[in-house]
Amino acid sequence: MKHIDNTPSTPGKFKMEKSPYNRLRLHSSLAKLTIWSLVFLGLIFIFFFRSPSSSSSGSLTSDPSRRSLRTSSYGGLAWEKRIKASAKVRSRNGMSVLVTGAAGFVGTHVSSALKRRGDGVLGLDNFNDYYDQSLKRARQALLERSGVYIVEGDINDVTLLKKLFDIVPFTHVMHLAAQAGVRYAMENPSSYVHSNIAGLVSILEVCKSANPQPAIVWASSSSVYGLNTKVPFSEKDRTDNPASLYAATKKAGEEIAHTYNHIYGLSLTGLRFFTVYGPWGRPDMAYFFFTRDILKGKAIQIFEAPNHGTVARDFTYIDDIVKGCLGALDTAEKSTGSGGKKKGPAQLRVYNLGNTSPVPVSDLVSILERLLKVKAKRTIMKLPRNGDVQFTHANISLAQRELGYKPTTDLRTGLKKFVRWYLSYYGNGKKSAQ
Ligand SMILES: NC(=O)c1ccc[n+]([C@@H]2O[C@H](COP(=O)([O-])OP(=O)(O)OC[C@H]3O[C@@H](n4cnc5c(N)ncnc54)[C@H](O)[C@@H]3O)[C@@H](O)[C@H]2O)c1
């Protein structure tokens, strides 16, 4: 019997195969074994090279933050639960909004206003060190108390963005994350390209593939009007002579928005903010560091344009900007595409959000002096050619008509609220802003 023939005569040894038929069987089993081994190795290869953490299509740029996705606290049931709770809609007809730049000045205010009225809000911010990170952490703590969770990550992290969209089918994205500031571009130009151009493209790529596609409202800037001299600045004016890299990246953003609207049917609204100020503001802005320096008794530089020309800004109070953002979200139509394909024409809008009453910077200083009860040490300097423009002035009739936007806070009232916050946050100047 065959099985007896194959039994070794001596334990530990196999009987030698003698017949050609047996040799043939041995060859065919070896061939089968080799094929199965190759199939198995192939499967292992596919598994490792297609897994999200190593997929080269996961990010549009070589982005260091992707490393954190693989190694840090992202993911897990508790994390997803937190995200879902934060993004849960609590009002009838409410929206679920992903707010990028939520630990920033405008992002914090917009997130908390949305949450207050019952919308679902999830924040995303990379907490970069462009300015005092402890201020961003304090804003995060503030939002946390009202039930808004901020995921810590970069907008270039496509894998993370996709995961957030897997967890929550966001109806809207309020995209505020950006490298702000005009002068810093001379020091770190690539940060503007990274956040304002590559980052915007990452957001739009993920939004275009999401199902359903969200409507997107995003922050452009009054700086796109650049060296224009016709005032007030209107959305119909040309915007092709930017005075800074910051302005150029925002202008590029508006063109990129046009492309994604045209190809993929994404509903896109760009908001051109005019010098936003208020409590929890940005320490790199003049009203903020003037306050700090006046309190410290340090000299402040006030710029003057050629021929003693006045430098003025259309300062806009944060609460007015928030109302404009909410108005834009509320009137945003749905995107029309699905699965990355356009199904019909979609909304594409741009609005000025300003105050329509420019104030000379020297008047801003006088108001601060009165509120702080300290005389400023003023030095007058020529406006340097490093990105700042002489004046800004918004025509807001379009936003008034279509978003119901109506700013109500004059500079004196707004600065009073800012100074009150500043003194309580920094403790009457004892602990001072960095
Ligand atoms: N404040 C103004 O006067 C003003 C004027 C015009 C336009 N804007 C625009 O409004 C938006 C909000 O401005 P803000 O004053 O709140 O600035 P901000 O710097 O306080 O907020 C931006 C936030 O985005 C985050 N961020 C930056 N790059 C990121 C990235 N790659 N990934 C994730 N997070 C990132 C930052 O950490 C920051 O918390 C920006 O797009 C800005 O360009 C602001």
The ligand as an SDF file (V2000), in Angstrom:
LIG
                    3D

 44 48  0  0  0  0  0  0  0  0999 V2000
   -6.9730   89.2050   11.5280 N   0  0  0  0  0  0  0  0  0  0  0  0
   -6.9840   89.9370   10.4350 C   0  0  0  0  0  0  0  0  0  0  0  0
   -6.9280   91.1680   10.5060 O   0  0  0  0  0  0  0  0  0  0  0  0
   -7.1000   89.3040    9.0830 C   0  0  0  0  0  0  0  0  0  0  0  0
   -7.2070   90.1420    7.9720 C   0  0  0  0  0  0  0  0  0  0  0  0
   -7.3200   89.5600    6.7110 C   0  0  0  0  0  0  0  0  0  0  0  0
   -7.3510   88.1920    6.5760 C   0  0  0  0  0  0  0  0  0  0  0  0
   -7.2100   87.3950    7.6620 N   0  0  0  0  0  0  0  0  0  0  0  0
   -7.2510   85.9450    7.4840 C   0  0  0  0  0  0  0  0  0  0  0  0
   -8.1720   85.4070    8.3980 O   0  0  0  0  0  0  0  0  0  0  0  0
   -7.7600   84.1080    8.8180 C   0  0  0  0  0  0  0  0  0  0  0  0
   -7.7040   84.0600   10.3220 C   0  0  0  0  0  0  0  0  0  0  0  0
   -6.7690   85.0330   10.7610 O   0  0  0  0  0  0  0  0  0  0  0  0
   -6.4100   85.2510   12.2820 P   0  0  0  0  0  0  0  0  0  0  0  0
   -6.2030   86.6890   12.4830 O   0  0  0  0  0  0  0  0  0  0  0  0
   -7.3540   84.5050   13.1220 O   0  0  0  0  0  0  0  0  0  0  0  0
   -4.9610   84.5610   12.3120 O   0  0  0  0  0  0  0  0  0  0  0  0
   -4.3390   83.5560   13.3900 P   0  0  0  0  0  0  0  0  0  0  0  0
   -2.8960   83.4350   13.0420 O   0  0  0  0  0  0  0  0  0  0  0  0
   -4.6750   83.9870   14.7610 O   0  0  0  0  0  0  0  0  0  0  0  0
   -5.1030   82.1990   13.0790 O   0  0  0  0  0  0  0  0  0  0  0  0
   -4.6850   81.2700   12.1230 C   0  0  0  0  0  0  0  0  0  0  0  0
   -4.5840   79.9060   12.8030 C   0  0  0  0  0  0  0  0  0  0  0  0
   -4.2610   78.9560   11.7970 O   0  0  0  0  0  0  0  0  0  0  0  0
   -3.3100   78.0420   12.3250 C   0  0  0  0  0  0  0  0  0  0  0  0
   -2.5500   77.5150   11.1900 N   0  0  0  0  0  0  0  0  0  0  0  0
   -1.6760   78.1800   10.3920 C   0  0  0  0  0  0  0  0  0  0  0  0
   -1.1740   77.3580    9.4720 N   0  0  0  0  0  0  0  0  0  0  0  0
   -1.7420   76.1410    9.6850 C   0  0  0  0  0  0  0  0  0  0  0  0
   -1.6210   74.8770    9.0520 C   0  0  0  0  0  0  0  0  0  0  0  0
   -0.7820   74.7020    8.0330 N   0  0  0  0  0  0  0  0  0  0  0  0
   -2.3490   73.8510    9.5260 N   0  0  0  0  0  0  0  0  0  0  0  0
   -3.1960   74.0180   10.5820 C   0  0  0  0  0  0  0  0  0  0  0  0
   -3.3430   75.1960   11.2180 N   0  0  0  0  0  0  0  0  0  0  0  0
   -2.6260   76.2390   10.7720 C   0  0  0  0  0  0  0  0  0  0  0  0
   -2.4590   78.8510   13.2890 C   0  0  0  0  0  0  0  0  0  0  0  0
   -1.8680   78.0560   14.2950 O   0  0  0  0  0  0  0  0  0  0  0  0
   -3.4710   79.8360   13.8510 C   0  0  0  0  0  0  0  0  0  0  0  0
   -3.9870   79.3840   15.0820 O   0  0  0  0  0  0  0  0  0  0  0  0
   -6.4310   83.8670    8.1190 C   0  0  0  0  0  0  0  0  0  0  0  0
   -6.6690   83.1510    6.9440 O   0  0  0  0  0  0  0  0  0  0  0  0
   -5.9410   85.2620    7.8070 C   0  0  0  0  0  0  0  0  0  0  0  0
   -5.0620   85.2640    6.7110 O   0  0  0  0  0  0  0  0  0  0  0  0
   -7.0980   87.9210    8.9300 C   0  0  0  0  0  0  0  0  0  0  0  0
  1  2  1  0
  2  3  2  0
  2  4  1  0
  4  5  1  0
  4 44  2  0
  5  6  2  0
  6  7  1  0
  7  8  2  0
  8  9  1  0
  8 44  1  0
  9 10  1  0
  9 42  1  0
 10 11  1  0
 11 12  1  0
 11 40  1  0
 12 13  1  0
 13 14  1  0
 14 15  2  0
 14 16  1  0
 14 17  1  0
 17 18  1  0
 18 19  2  0
 18 20  1  0
 18 21  1  0
 21 22  1  0
 22 23  1  0
 23 24  1  0
 23 38  1  0
 24 25  1  0
 25 26  1  0
 25 36  1  0
 26 27  1  0
 26 35  1  0
 27 28  2  0
 28 29  1  0
 29 30  1  0
 29 35  2  0
 30 31  1  0
 30 32  2  0
 32 33  1  0
 33 34  2  0
 34 35  1  0
 36 37  1  0
 36 38  1  0
 38 39  1  0
 40 41  1  0
 40 42  1  0
 42 43  1  0
M  CHG  2   8   1  16  -1
M  END
$$$$
